[in-house]
Amino acid sequence: MARSQGIDPFAETEDQQALRALARDVATRELLPNARHWDETETFPQASWEALRKAELLGITTDEKYGGGGLGDVEAAIVLEELARVDVSSAILAQLMFNGPPRAISHLGNDTMKDRWLPLAATGEQLFCIGISETEAGSAVNHMRARLSPDGDGFRLNAYKNYVTGGHMAAACLVWCRFPGSESTKGIGAVLVDLTAPGVTCAGTHVKMGLRGTSEAELAFDDVRIEKSDVLLWGSENSTDSFKTLIAHINHERCGNAAMCIGAAQGALEYAVGYMSERTVGTRTLADFQGLQWKIADMTIKLESARMLLQRAVRLAGEHGTPPPLETAIAKAAANEAAKFVCDEAIQLLGGYGFSREYPVERIYRDIRGLCIGAGTVEIQKNFIGTAVLGGAKPVGGAWK
């Protein structure tokens, strides 16, 4: 699509432009041809994983000391947007590596943990997953039952984690759990579990509406031995500090989620524009009709608004910081809602073809619908935004008093 003239307040550096070009090339050449296959067969996108690994894209946010790129949230958002533009299921593989356990290990892990796992993340040799949700504790994380029990100089973990993205294919899982004496959000911390350890089993995977290439697993942890070196963040029965740190770290994931929504919506919009330019009614193309032009305008406005909000959030993180919570929540909610609107309108513009599985827009819609639930629902984001602003918080920029 043509660019307007003027100064771009979020202009990318030459290195970032090169990274975007690389991600777009890999996405178009390697991911796009198989996107429908992963969805139809509901199989893990192994070819996508190998393509991303060979392009050295999976380790861009891993510390340089361990062989990664040492880049931040801006670069992660660039790559995720380009990958999701053609296949969200494949993009989620990169999301897990950019904004999941490897990022947490880099920021919060001990040296033993870093030395063991980060080189594997940098090369893309292993996939990582995160276990937070449980059958009766989704967004209400404070209801989780996963718990550590003392065992000599370490612990035993008993937990049943639900909706663990990629858990059936991962090498290690970052498990949020209760430390001894924990109640409510006090004492919640996290441990990193080798999924080949005795007592770990995959109980199954969910059959889903969308994101069918990256299954959600159910992982059971039965008396799994946890060494002190496996503890990412210690929970204290007298403090909520560790829980707050974990929640803050989810801001990376939320920005990645928003980037994937923006990329997917961009793909749907571009497909609709191409279709309207080619489909004729009599002697006119659909693009000639004013009412349909307005639809494209509305889609573009919502998409670009969300894009700018995400840019603000990731750039406020700096090179190695964490995106701020209020701006992140605003960006995720805006991107989720923009993606739903854009993809729904794309289906409408294609008519019966939009509803057909032979065309990509219906798959894109199903995929982004899951993103509106993951990493904290739209409603959770709005709850936080409302209470924060009523409590006196102000987003960066603007004319707030």
C-alpha positions in Angstrom: 0.0 0.0 0.0 1.3 3.5 -0.8 2.8 5.5 2.0 1.8 9.1 2.8 4.4 11.8 2.6 5.7 13.4 5.8 7.7 12.6 8.9 7.1 9.3 10.5 7.3 9.7 14.3 8.0 5.9 14.6 10.5 5.7 11.8 12.5 2.5 11.8 16.3 2.4 11.7 18.1 0.8 8.8 18.7 -2.3 10.9 15.0 -2.5 11.8 14.0 -2.1 8.1 16.4 -4.9 7.2 14.8 -7.1 9.9 11.3 -6.4 8.6 12.4 -7.2 5.1 13.9 -10.5 6.3 10.8 -11.5 8.3 8.6 -10.6 5.4 10.7 -12.6 2.9 10.6 -15.7 5.2 6.9 -15.3 5.9 6.0 -15.0 2.2 8.4 -17.6 0.9 8.3 -20.2 3.7 5.2 -19.7 5.9 2.5 -18.7 3.5 2.5 -21.8 1.2 1.7 -24.0 4.2 -0.5 -21.8 6.3 -3.8 -23.5 5.2 -2.3 -26.9 5.6 -1.4 -26.4 9.3 -5.0 -25.1 9.9 -6.7 -27.9 8.0 -4.7 -30.7 9.5 -4.3 -29.1 13.0 -0.7 -30.1 13.0 2.4 -28.4 14.5 4.0 -26.1 11.8 7.4 -27.8 11.9 8.4 -26.4 8.5 7.7 -22.9 9.8 9.8 -23.6 12.9 12.7 -24.8 10.8 12.4 -21.8 8.4 12.5 -19.3 11.3 15.3 -21.2 12.9 17.5 -21.2 9.8 16.8 -17.5 9.3 18.1 -16.9 12.8 14.9 -15.1 13.7 13.9 -17.1 16.8 16.6 -15.8 19.1 16.5 -12.1 18.3 15.5 -11.1 21.9 17.9 -13.5 23.6 21.0 -12.1 25.2 24.0 -11.7 22.9 26.1 -13.4 25.5 24.2 -16.7 24.8 24.2 -16.3 21.0 21.1 -14.3 20.5 20.4 -10.9 18.9 19.9 -8.9 22.2 17.1 -6.9 20.6 14.0 -5.5 22.3 10.2 -5.1 22.0 10.3 -2.9 18.9 12.1 -5.5 16.9 10.0 -8.4 18.3 6.9 -6.5 17.2 8.3 -6.0 13.8 8.9 -9.7 13.2 5.7 -10.8 14.8 3.6 -8.4 12.6 5.3 -9.7 9.4 4.8 -13.4 10.3 1.2 -13.0 11.4 0.4 -11.1 8.2 0.5 -14.6 6.5 0.0 -17.1 9.4 -0.7 -16.4 13.0 -0.2 -20.0 14.1 3.4 -19.8 12.9 3.9 -16.4 14.4 3.0 -17.7 17.8 6.1 -19.9 17.7 8.2 -16.7 17.5 6.0 -15.1 20.2 6.8 -17.9 22.6 10.6 -17.4 22.0 10.5 -13.6 22.0 8.2 -12.8 24.8 7.8 -16.1 26.7 10.2 -18.0 29.0 13.5 -17.1 27.3 12.8 -13.4 27.9 11.9 -14.1 31.5 15.0 -16.2 32.0 17.1 -13.4 30.5 15.7 -10.8 32.9 15.0 -12.9 36.1 16.8 -16.2 35.9 19.9 -17.3 37.8 23.2 -18.1 36.0 22.7 -21.8 36.0 19.3 -21.5 34.4 20.7 -19.0 31.8 23.7 -21.2 30.9 21.5 -24.3 30.4 18.5 -22.9 28.5 19.4 -19.6 26.7 21.8 -21.1 24.2 19.0 -23.4 23.1 16.6 -20.4 22.8 19.2 -18.4 20.8 19.6 -21.1 18.1 16.0 -22.2 18.1 17.0 -25.7 19.0 14.2 -26.0 21.5 10.7 -24.5 22.0 9.6 -23.1 25.3 6.1 -22.8 26.8 4.4 -21.1 29.8 2.0 -22.7 32.2 -0.3 -20.2 33.9 -4.0 -21.1 33.3 -5.7 -23.9 35.1 -9.1 -25.4 34.8 -10.6 -23.2 37.5 -8.1 -20.3 37.2 -7.9 -18.6 33.9 -7.8 -14.8 34.1 -8.3 -15.2 37.9 -4.7 -16.3 38.5 -5.1 -15.8 42.2 -7.2 -19.0 42.3 -4.4 -21.2 41.0 -3.8 -24.5 42.8 -0.3 -25.3 41.4 1.9 -25.7 44.5 5.4 -26.5 45.6 6.0 -28.6 48.7 9.4 -28.7 50.5 11.6 -31.7 49.7 15.0 -31.6 51.2 17.0 -28.7 49.7 14.4 -28.4 46.9 10.7 -28.8 46.2 8.1 -31.1 44.6 5.7 -29.6 42.2 2.1 -30.7 41.8 0.1 -28.9 39.2 -2.3 -29.3 36.3 -1.9 -26.5 33.7 -4.4 -25.9 31.0 -4.1 -24.1 27.6 -0.3 -24.3 27.5 0.5 -23.1 24.0 2.9 -25.5 22.3 3.2 -27.5 25.5 3.1 -30.8 23.7 6.2 -29.9 21.6 8.2 -27.8 24.1 11.4 -28.7 26.0 10.7 -26.7 29.1 7.8 -24.9 30.7 7.7 -21.8 32.9 5.2 -22.8 35.5 3.5 -20.2 37.8 2.9 -21.8 41.1 2.5 -21.3 44.8 5.4 -21.5 47.2 4.9 -23.0 50.7 2.5 -20.9 52.8 1.0 -19.1 49.7 -2.5 -17.7 49.8 -4.3 -15.5 47.2 -1.5 -13.6 45.3 1.0 -13.8 48.1 3.6 -16.4 47.6 3.1 -16.9 43.9 6.3 -17.4 42.0 7.6 -19.4 39.0 9.8 -22.3 38.3 11.3 -23.7 35.0 10.5 -27.3 34.5 12.3 -29.7 32.1 9.4 -31.4 30.4 11.4 -34.7 30.1 11.6 -34.9 33.9 9.9 -37.8 35.7 6.3 -36.9 36.7 5.6 -34.7 33.7 2.9 -35.8 31.3 0.9 -34.3 28.5 -2.7 -35.2 29.1 -3.9 -34.0 25.7 -4.5 -31.0 23.5 -7.6 -28.9 22.7 -9.4 -29.0 19.4 -9.9 -25.3 18.6 -11.7 -22.9 16.4 -8.5 -21.1 15.3 -4.8 -21.1 15.9 -5.0 -24.8 15.0 -1.3 -25.1 14.1 -0.2 -24.4 17.6 -2.2 -26.6 19.9 -3.1 -25.8 23.5 -1.8 -28.6 25.7 -2.8 -29.8 29.2 0.3 -30.6 31.2 0.3 -32.6 34.5 3.1 -32.3 37.0 3.0 -35.0 39.6 5.6 -34.7 42.4 8.1 -33.3 39.9 11.4 -32.6 41.6 12.4 -28.9 41.5 15.9 -27.8 42.4 16.7 -24.4 43.7 18.4 -23.6 40.4 15.1 -24.3 38.7 13.4 -21.4 40.5 13.0 -18.4 38.3 11.3 -16.2 40.9 10.8 -17.1 44.6 7.4 -16.5 46.1 7.1 -15.3 49.7 4.0 -16.1 51.8 4.2 -12.5 53.2 4.5 -10.6 49.9 2.9 -10.1 46.5 6.1 -8.7 45.0 6.9 -11.8 42.9 3.4 -12.0 41.5 3.5 -8.4 40.5 6.8 -9.0 38.8 5.4 -11.9 36.8 2.3 -9.9 35.8 4.5 -7.0 34.7 6.5 -9.4 32.6 3.4 -10.4 30.7 3.4 -6.9 29.2 6.0 -8.3 26.7 3.6 -11.0 25.7 0.7 -8.5 25.5 2.6 -6.3 23.1 3.5 -9.4 21.0 -0.2 -10.3 21.0 -1.1 -6.8 19.7 1.6 -7.0 17.0 0.2 -10.3 15.7 -3.3 -8.9 15.7 -2.0 -5.9 13.7 -0.1 -8.1 11.3 -3.1 -10.4 10.7 -5.5 -7.5 10.2 -3.0 -6.0 7.8 -3.0 -9.2 5.8 -6.8 -9.3 5.8 -7.1 -5.7 4.7 -4.6 -6.2 1.9 -6.4 -9.2 0.6 -9.7 -7.4 0.7 -8.2 -4.4 -1.3 -6.8 -6.8 -3.9 -10.1 -8.6 -4.2 -12.1 -5.3 -4.6 -9.7 -4.1 -7.3 -10.2 -7.2 -9.3 -13.9 -8.2 -8.7 -16.2 -6.6 -11.2 -20.0 -5.9 -11.2 -20.9 -5.2 -14.7 -18.3 -2.7 -16.0 -17.2 -1.5 -12.5 -15.0 -3.0 -9.9 -16.0 -3.2 -6.3 -13.4 -0.6 -5.5 -15.5 1.9 -7.5 -18.4 1.9 -5.0 -18.4 4.6 -2.4 -20.0 2.6 0.3 -17.4 -0.1 0.0 -14.6 2.6 0.0 -15.9 3.7 3.3 -15.5 0.2 4.7 -11.9 0.2 3.6 -11.4 3.7 5.2 -12.9 2.5 8.5 -10.7 -0.6 8.5 -7.6 1.5 7.8 -8.4 4.0 10.6 -8.9 1.3 13.2 -5.8 -0.6 12.1 -3.5 2.4 12.0 -4.8 3.7 15.4 -3.9 0.4 17.0 -0.5 0.3 15.3 0.4 3.7 16.7 -0.7 2.7 20.2 1.4 -0.4 20.0 4.4 1.6 18.8 4.1 3.9 21.8 4.0 1.0 24.2 7.0 -0.9 22.8 9.1 2.2 22.3 8.5 3.2 26.0 10.1 -0.1 27.0 13.5 1.1 25.7 16.1 -1.4 24.6 15.8 -3.9 27.5 13.0 -2.6 29.7 9.4 -3.7 30.1 6.6 -2.0 28.3 4.6 0.1 30.7 1.3 -1.5 31.9 -1.2 1.2 31.1 0.1 1.9 27.6 0.4 -1.9 27.0 -3.2 -2.6 28.1 -4.5 0.2 25.8 -2.5 -1.1 22.9 -3.6 -4.7 23.4 -7.3 -3.8 23.7 -7.1 -1.6 20.7 -5.3 -4.1 18.6 -7.7 -7.0 19.6 -10.8 -4.9 18.7 -9.2 -3.5 15.5 -8.4 -7.0 14.3 -11.9 -8.3 15.0 -13.4 -5.4 13.1 -11.0 -5.5 10.2 -11.2 -9.2 9.7 -15.0 -9.3 10.0 -15.3 -6.5 7.4 -12.8 -8.3 5.1 -15.1 -11.3 5.2 -18.1 -9.1 4.4 -16.3 -7.5 1.5 -15.5 -10.9 -0.1 -19.1 -12.0 0.4 -19.5 -15.8 0.1 -15.8 -16.2 -0.7 -15.0 -14.5 2.6 -17.0 -17.2 4.3 -15.2 -20.0 2.4 -12.2 -21.9 3.8 -10.7 -21.7 0.3 -9.8 -18.0 1.0 -7.6 -16.9 3.9 -9.7 -14.2 5.5 -11.9 -16.6 7.4 -8.9 -18.4 8.8 -7.3 -15.1 9.8 -10.6 -14.2 11.6 -10.6 -17.5 13.5 -7.0 -17.0 14.5 -7.2 -13.5 15.8 -10.4 -14.4 17.8 -8.2 -16.5 20.0 -5.7 -13.7 20.5 -8.5 -11.6 22.0 -8.6 -14.1 24.8 -4.9 -14.9 25.3 -2.5 -12.9 27.4 -5.5 -11.3 29.2 -8.8 -10.8 27.6 -10.0 -7.4 26.2 -12.2 -7.1 29.3 -9.3 -7.6 31.7 -7.4 -4.9 29.8 -10.4 -2.5 30.1 -10.8 -3.3 33.8 -7.2 -2.3 34.3 -7.4 0.8 32.2 -10.5 2.0 33.9 -9.3 1.5 37.4 -5.9 2.9 36.6 -7.2 6.1 35.1 -9.8 6.5 37.9 -7.0 6.1 40.3 -5.1 9.0 38.7 -2.8 7.2 36.2 -2.2 9.1 32.9 -1.0 7.6 29.6 2.2 9.1 28.2 1.5 12.0 25.9 -1.7 14.0 25.3 -3.2 16.8 27.3 -4.1 15.0 30.5 -4.3 17.3 33.5 
